[in-house]
């Protein structure tokens, strides 16, 4: 997957997690938006739910949830998504 596609996936979720449009669930919505974008483009995140939650929560809470910090993690967990 190209850096541009991964960047687009993260850009949509980054604004959700940064601007807090919802009272609750901003991080979950951001992660879900990334996953949906990737799946619509033939990819998925192949990662344990708990591992993803811990990783992303730590980054968001420490303020280190930038594109440059997440790109290597996203790439490590990308897998082709076989459509049904």
N, C-alpha and C positions, 0 to 999 in steps of 0.2 A: 504494500500500500504506500502511496506517495506521501511525502511529508505534508503536502498541501491538503490531502484528504484527511489525514490525522489532525492537522491544524484546524480544519473546518469542523471536525467532530468536537474537538475540545473547545473551540471558540463558542459554539452554541451553549455548551454546558458551563463554561467559565463565567459567562455573564449571569447565568442563573445563580451560581453559587456566590458570586461577588456582590450582586445587587439585592439579594434577598427579597424577591418579589412576593414570597409567601411567608406566612407567620411561622410555619413549620415545614420541614421536608425539602428545603432548598438543595441540600447535598444529595439527597436521594433523587430528586428530579434532575439535577445536573448529571449524575452518573447514568441515569436511565436515558437521558437525551443523547449522551455519547454512545451508549449501547445501541439505541435505535438507529442513529445516524450510520454507525458502522454496519449494522445488519442490512439496512437499506442499500448499502453500497457493497454487499457481498462479504463482509467481514464480521467477526464477533470477538468479544473478549473472552478468552478461555482461561478463566481464573476462578478460584474458590471464592464464594461469596464473602466469607469472613475475612479472607486475606485482602480482598478488594476494599471492603469496608474499613478495615484497620489502616491500610495504606492511605486511602483517600482522606479519611477523617484526620489522620495525623498531619497530612500536608495542608489541609484546609485550616485546621486549628493553629498550625504553626506559621501560617502565612507563606508557605513554600509551595503553593499549588499553582505554579506557573507552567506555561507550555514547555519550556526547556526542562523543567523538573519532571514533567509527566510523560513527555514523548518517549524516552527510553522504556519506561514501565509499560506504556500502551503497546509499543512495538514488541516487547518481550511476550506479551499476552495475546497478541493478535493471531487469529486462526481464520482460515477461509470458512465462510458460512454457506453450507449446502442448503439451498432452498428446497422446500418440500415439493 
